[in-house]
Amino acid sequence: MGEEKEKPQEKPQEKKEEKKDHHHVKDGVKRFGNAVTFGAGASIGNKIVDSIL
């Protein structure tokens, strides 16, 4: 009865790893958005140049 059991504590490293994973996903989405924007701009620019020529 006099013994106290220690409660397992969460490791701070696990939370940091989750944040890193979230950060990588966020970067991937941002890069994809930039690629889509660049592709759309390139397509519009190509149509403008073709119409001039």
N, C-alpha and C positions, 0 to 999 in steps of 0.2 A: 504494500500500500504506500510506503514511503518513497517508492521509486517514481520518478517523473520521466515519462518518455518524451524524447525530443521530437518535435514535429519537423518533418522534412521541409526544408526551405527551398524556394525556387532559385535556380541558379541564374544570376544576372546575365551570363553569357548566352543563355537560350533566347532571352528577349532581344539581345543585340543581333543574333543571327536572324531572327524573324524580321527585324527592321532592315537588315541588309538585303534579305530576299525581296521585301517590299520595295526597297530602293531600286533594285535591279529591274523589277517589273515596271516600275514607274519610268525608268530610263528607256526601257524597251518600247513602251507605249509612246513616249515622247519622240524617240527616233523614228518610229513608224509614222507618226503624224507629220514629222518633218519630211519624210520621204514622199508621203502622199501629196503634201503641199508642193514639194519640188516637182513631182511628176505632173501635177495639174498645171503648174506654171510653165513647165517645159512644153506641154501639149498646146497650151494657149499661145505661147510664144512661137511655136512651130507653125500654127495656123495663121498667125499674123504675118510671119515671114513669107509663107507660101502665097498668101493673098496679095502681098506686095509684088512678088516675082511673077 
